[in-house]
Amino acid sequence: MKVGKVIGSVWATRKEQKLNGLKLLIVEPQRLNTSGGDEPFVAADIIGAGVGESVIVVSGSSARGAAGDPQIPVDATVVGIIDDMEIARS
């Protein structure tokens, strides 16, 4: 699982049929132990997250399972909206 922040949405009129009905979000990964993050990516949203929210994202086969179909063409799926985080620093 990864933590990220939703920074936008993607609209695609023409897409793979299995993606119909899925909301697509642009997520910026958040690194919890260093500054800066990786490049933003597109994730399917199955829970109704919105721009500005911190989210939990799964990838690979977990993303496809969460989206409800092992054959759906997604690499990442938003599976949780984060209410709060606490990181212990030593």
N, C-alpha and C positions, 0 to 999 in steps of 0.2 A: 504494500500500500504506500501511497505517496500523499503528501499534503500539498495543496496548491491554492491559488486564488483565482476566481473567475474574473477574467478581464474583458470578456466580450462574447458574442454569439456568432454563429455561422448559419447562413440561410443558403440552401441549395435546392433549386426547383427541380433539377434533374439529378437523381442519385439512385444508387442501388435500391431495389424494391424493399429489401429487408430493413433499410434505414427509415422508411416511411413511418411517420408518427414519433420518431425520436428527436428530441431537442439536442442540438449540437452546441457545445460551449467551447470557448477558448480559455484554457487554463494555464496559468503561469506557475511552474513548480516553485515551491518555497523550500530553500535549504535551511534546516534548523540548526546546523552547527557551523556554517560558514556564511560569508556574505555572498550575495549574488545567487542566481539560480540558473537552471537550464533554460533552453528555448521553450516558449509557449507551445502547446499542442492542443489538438481538438479532442474532446471527450464527449461521449454520449451521456446525456443526463436522464436518469430514470427516477429522480426524486424531486425535481423542481427547484434546483439551485438557481441563483440569480447573480448578476454582475456585482462584484464587490464582496461576495461571500467566500470564506475559507472553506475548502472542501477536502474530502478524502476520495482518492481516486485509485482504482485497481486497474491493472493492465494484463495483457495477454489473455490466456484462457479464462482467467477470473473475470475479466471485463466482458467477455462473450457470455459467460454463464450468468453474470449479473444482469445482462441485457436480455436474457431469456432464451437465447438460441446459440448453441455451440458453433453454428455456421455463419452467424451475423458478422459482417466485415467491420468490426471495431477493434481498436488497439487499447482504448482506455474508456472507462465508465465511471462517472461520479456516483458514489454509493453512500455518501454522508455529507451533511453540512456541519461544520465545526462550530460549536457554541463558544468554546474557550479552550485554551491550551496553557499548560504550565511546563516549563522546561527547567530542570534543576541544573544549575551551573556550579561546577566545583572550583 
